[in-house]
Amino acid sequence: MAKEQLQVLNALDIARTQWYHFTAIVIAGMGFFTDAYDLFCVSLVTKLLGRIYYQVEGASKPGSLPPNVAAAVNGVAFVGTLSGQLFFGWLGDKMGRKRVYGLTLLIMVFCSMASGLSFGRTPKGTMATLCFFRFWLGFGIGGDYPLSATIMSEYANKRTRGAFIAAVFAMQGFGILGGGIVALIVSSAFDREFSSPPYSVVGAASTVPQADYVWRIILMVGAIPAALTYYWRMKMPETARYTALVAKNAKQAASDMSKVLQVEIPAEELKVEQLATDKSNNFGLFSMEFVRRHGVHLLGTTSTWFLLDIAFYSQNLFQKDIFINFLGMLFTFCVPEPNGKSLEELSGETEEQRDPPPTTLMA
């Protein structure tokens, strides 16, 4: 098989690490940054949503989202993510990575903005609208997530492919941290402008009307990093592996990579045709040949990733509940309190009910 390797693909595999590699890391990495921000920032505002929309007049404690509503608000984006991964994964193989990559980004920008503009005559109506847009936001994220990794993999050279993909995935952590930082900044800014006594003193009046803007701004900020990278995504050429091996356009693949690598690469159109007609290279996803070649790798990767994500996503979605225990109290003693109030304080939560500030640092 080595002798059949196209020169354009061999050039990518042996290319020295250069500027376009780091450009690809930033562009694909910002996709992961945005994905993580959009998926997890909602967990930072669920208590605020409960105090705004589910406050019971005269109750001894601030309002909170009903369990079914909280589960829907937190989890509906992941239903969309699963759907998006299946759909855009298939579409990316049919239409090309670049074209679908831009489409997923537009969906994410639009739905991030729309989530912050959720509306309704009743609290249930507002939550239903929010869940609707969060589903489609997750749908876009479901396409962006695997395409970012695929594009980085297909652009990287053999020697540093693992490190480059790891760098792209590492942007998830920065996205989660970014969500916490934005939440702290926005809540502190609103608290300075619209401070109010705690819930224990004035009850429901402690939740100022302007608090409704806080969660909306936090959700809408997720559109900014996605929008900033759209131009650069569209400037990236289609990956040579897709252009040559799937689209069967050897000339375009050679032309694109000649510009990127700044070397002359022959088109080898005849060799592409030979590879296309080679029956050993043509087999379906659910064929026995695929299982023989890649079945063990696919099973090992998907099963371990599935188990990892159970812990990863549940921790980040429900960290406000997890770290209110002993670990949260320990960090509360060790880490100084910020001068600004948390989201819960802004909405009228008392000192005893506040989530520990270090949860963002833990994320």
Secondary structure, DSSP 8 states (H G I E B T S, - for coil): -GGG--HHHHHHHH----HHHHHHHHHHHHHHHHHHHHHHGGGGTHHHHHHHHS--TT-SS-----HHHHHHHHHHHHHHHHHHHHHHHHHHHHH-HHHHHHHHHHHHHHHHHHHHT---SSHHHHHHHHHHHHHHHHHHHHHHHHHHHHHHHHHS-TTTHHHHHHHHHHHHHHHHHHHHHHHHHHHHHHHHHS----HHHHGGGGS-TTHHHHHHHHHHTTHHHHHHHHHHHHHS---HHHHHHTS--HHHHHHHHHHHHTS-----HHHHHHHHH-GGG---TTSHHHHHHHHHHHHHHHHHHHHHHHHHHHHHHSHHHHTTSHHHHHHHHHS---SS--HHHHTT--GGG---TTHHHH-
